[in-house]
Amino acid sequence: MAEKNNFKAFEAALKQDNTNLYIFSDKEPYFREKAEEMLRRQILGEDDMNDVLLDGDSLTPETLSEAVDAPPIFAPRKLIRVHRFAPSSVSQEDGELYLSILSDIPDYAVVLLMLAEPAKKGKGGDGSLTKGLSKLSPPFEFDTPTPGELAKLIQRMCRASEKSISPSDADYFISLCAGADTQTVLSEAKKLLSVARDEIRREDIDALVSLSPDAASYLITGAIFDGDSAKAITLYRSQIKKGVSEYVLSSVIFSDLKRYYAVKLGIGAGIPEAELIKFLSISDKRLFVLKKIVARVDVPRLRRSVTLAADNEYALRSSSGDGVLETELLIMKLCVLLGRRM
C-alpha cells in the first residue's frame, strides 16, 4: 500500500460509504476508538439492536458466518464489530474460511475488524490471512498526532469550553506530556478546563498536569547533570504529590540513565547516529541534547550512575523501606556524581 490509510483517509471512505469491510490496525487507540464510534453512528444511528460485538479471542469462522448471514432486525443494516482479532493466531484452514466469509458480505451488513497486532505478516501460519485481508480492505493505521497537531487539538478543546490558551502554553503543556499516548494527553488536558478563569495560564498547567514519566525523568535527569539537586528533588516531589508512583519514577530514571550511557558508548564506538536513534527509540533532537550532556561526563561515572539506579530499583522492590526517600537519596547521589564540574 503506497499511501497510508490514516484518519483523514478513513473519513473520506466513510463519506463514500461503499464498503462492507473496515479493518483498523492496533495503533493509536484514541483515533481508532473515535473512528469506531463514527462508523457505528453512520451505520446504526441510535439503533443498538443491530450492533453485534464479537470477541476476537474466542471468534470462530462459524460464529462470524452466523453473525454476517443473520439479517438485521427491523432496520436496513447491521454492524458487526470484532475486537482483538489476531490473524497470526489463526490456522491456515480457518484463515481461508474467514477470507471466504469476508469476501462475500451481504449488502445489509458491515464488518469492522479491530486488529490486536500490527497489520503485517504474522508469525503464525504462512501469513496468507493477513495478506488476504489487506487485499479485501487495506487496514487503517491511525498515526499518533505530532506535538504540533496535539497542541492545536488542545487549543480547540479549550475554545469548545469557552476558554483560551496561548499557542506557547499549549506547546508547553504538550512538552510535559512527552511520550504519553493521545488519550492520556487529552485526559490531562481536561484538568485545565476546571480553571475558574477564562484564560488558562502556565501556572495552571504546572499546578494541574502530571508529567508523563518520560517527560518527568527527562527534566529530573537534566537537573541532575546540571548538579542542581534542589531543582531535581523539587521536580521529583512535585510528581509524587500529583500521585505518580515512586516505583514508576525510579524505573524511568533508571531507563534514562541507561540511555545516556548507551549514547556515550555508542558515540565513542563510532556508531552512526541514525542507528543510535533507531536503537534507543529517540528523536534526532533528543540525541543532540544527550550528546551534549554526556560529552562532559566520563564513562566510569556514567557506569556508576547506572549501577546506583539499578541498586535503587532492587531496593524499592525488595524492602519495606520508604521508597520515596530512597529515590530522593539516589537523586542526590547522582547530582554529586554526574553534576557539572568547574
ABEGO torsion letter per residue (X at the ends): XABBBBAAAAAAAAAAGABABBBBBABGAAAAAAAAAAAAAAAAEABAAABBBBBAAABBAAAAAAAAABBBBGBABBBBBBBGBBAAABBAAAAAAAAAAAABBBAABBBBBBBABBBBBBABEAGAAAAAAAAABBBBBBBBBBAAAAAAAAAAAAAAAGBBBBAAAAAAAAAAABGBBAAAAAAAAAAAAABABABBBAAAAAAABBBBAAAAAAAAAAAAAAGBAAAAAAAAAAAAAAGBBAAAAAAAAAAAAAAAAAAAAAAAAGBBAAAAAAAAGBBAAAAAAAAAAAAABBAAAAAAAAAAAAAAAAAAAABABBAAAAAAAAAAAAAAAABBBX
